[in-house]
Amino acid sequence: MEKAVSNLLPLLKIIAVLAAAAFVGNWFLAEVKKARLAGRPWHQPYVSIPGILIMLALLLPILLWIIKR
């Protein structure tokens, strides 16, 4: 029984990360659609909350790698 629970925990972590990524991705796409309909510049969605979260998720590991070198 303990082995089943220990195998379930990593799976739940993966599902949680994928669900969060899907949520932020959909939120970002909604911002892109709003910006296009409003005729705003192409970079407008990148300065919204989901755009900043995505950029942090991409850049934070790189920055940490540079700092630790």
N, C-alpha and C positions, 0 to 999 in steps of 0.2 A: 504494500500500500504506500509506503514512504517513497518508493522509487517512482510510482505513478505521479505522486505530488511533485517530486523533484523534477520530473520531466515536463510537467504541466506549467511550471513557473516560467521557464524561458519562452515557451510558446505564448503565454499570456503577455509577456513583455514585448514580444515581436508584434503581436496583434495590436497592442496599445500604441506602439510607435507608428505602425502602418495606418491606424485609424486617425491618429493626430496628423500625420502627413497628408492624408486624404482630405481632412477637414481644412487644413491651412491651404492646400492646393486649390480646393474649390472656392475658398474665400478669396484667394488671390485672383482666380479667374473671374469671379464676380466683380472685383475691382477693375480688372482690365476691361470688361464689358461696359461698366459704368463710365470709365474714362473715354472709351471709344465713342459711346453714344453722346457724351457731353462735348466731344471734339477737343479733349485735352491732349497734351503732348504724350508721346509714347512712354516716357519715363515716369509719368505720374503714378501708376500703380506700384512702382518700386519704392516709393517713399511712403506708402501706406503701411499700416501695421502688419498685414500678412507679408508684404514685400520685404520689410525689414526683418521679420522672423526667418524668412527663407534665406536672405543674404547672410544672416548670422549663422544659420545652420550650415551654410556652405563655407563661410570664411573662418568660423571659430576653430575648427580642427586644424586648418592651415596655420592660423596664427599661433595656436598652442604648439604645433610642431616646430615652428620657427623659433619660438621662445625657448623651448627645451633643447634645441640644438646647441 
